[in-house]
Amino acid sequence: MPALLTRYWKIAILWALSLVVVSALSSSAQTQRGGRPAPNLPTETPTVVSGSDVGFRIERTQDGIPVGKLVVRVDGRWVDTAPSR
């Protein structure tokens, strides 16, 4: 009888350890993959995708789509633009 109880305890401990390992692997895989990007994530430093004097400053992403402003280069600096009225 004691041998039967120790056998069940060993199985229970192995099962509990397997649950811990699977949950750790699952958590690790989710943080590495990242999933869908969160909406309205600001970038650390604004990135300018540009030609020689006209560019687009990416300020954040929304559902994986870059959102930003149209900018122009004046005296070596990127300056925001405004629509004419």
C-alpha positions in Angstrom: 0.0 0.0 0.0 2.7 2.6 0.8 4.4 1.9 -2.6 1.1 2.7 -4.3 0.8 6.1 -2.5 4.4 7.1 -3.3 3.7 6.3 -6.9 0.7 8.6 -7.0 2.6 11.3 -5.2 5.4 11.1 -7.8 2.8 11.3 -10.6 1.1 14.3 -9.0 4.5 16.1 -8.5 5.5 15.4 -12.1 2.1 16.7 -13.4 2.4 19.9 -11.3 6.0 20.5 -12.6 4.8 20.0 -16.2 2.1 22.6 -15.7 4.7 25.1 -14.4 7.1 24.4 -17.3 4.3 24.8 -19.9 3.1 28.0 -18.4 6.6 29.4 -18.3 7.2 28.5 -21.9 3.9 30.0 -23.0 4.5 33.2 -21.2 8.0 33.5 -22.7 6.7 32.9 -26.2 4.1 35.6 -25.8 6.5 38.2 -24.7 9.0 37.4 -27.5 6.4 37.4 -30.3 4.8 40.5 -29.1 1.5 39.9 -30.9 -0.4 42.8 -32.4 1.2 46.2 -31.7 -0.7 48.3 -29.1 -2.6 51.2 -30.7 -1.1 54.7 -30.3 2.4 53.6 -29.3 4.7 56.6 -29.3 8.2 55.9 -30.8 11.3 56.7 -28.7 12.7 59.2 -31.2 10.6 60.5 -34.1 11.8 58.8 -37.4 11.7 60.9 -40.6 11.2 59.0 -43.8 12.4 61.5 -46.3 13.6 62.6 -49.7 16.1 65.4 -49.9 14.0 68.2 -48.5 10.5 66.7 -47.9 9.7 64.0 -45.4 7.2 62.2 -43.1 7.9 62.2 -39.4 6.6 59.0 -37.8 5.3 59.8 -34.3 3.5 56.7 -33.4 1.8 53.6 -34.8 -1.8 52.8 -34.8 -2.7 49.1 -35.6 0.6 48.8 -37.3 0.2 51.9 -39.5 2.6 54.8 -39.1 1.0 58.0 -38.0 2.8 61.3 -38.2 3.3 64.7 -39.9 4.5 66.0 -43.2 7.8 67.9 -42.6 10.2 69.9 -44.7 14.0 70.6 -44.2 14.8 74.2 -43.5 18.5 75.1 -42.7 19.2 71.4 -41.9 16.3 71.0 -39.4 13.0 69.2 -40.0 10.1 71.7 -39.5 6.4 70.9 -39.4 4.1 72.0 -42.2 0.6 73.5 -42.1 -2.0 73.6 -44.8 -2.5 76.9 -46.6 -5.8 78.7 -46.3 
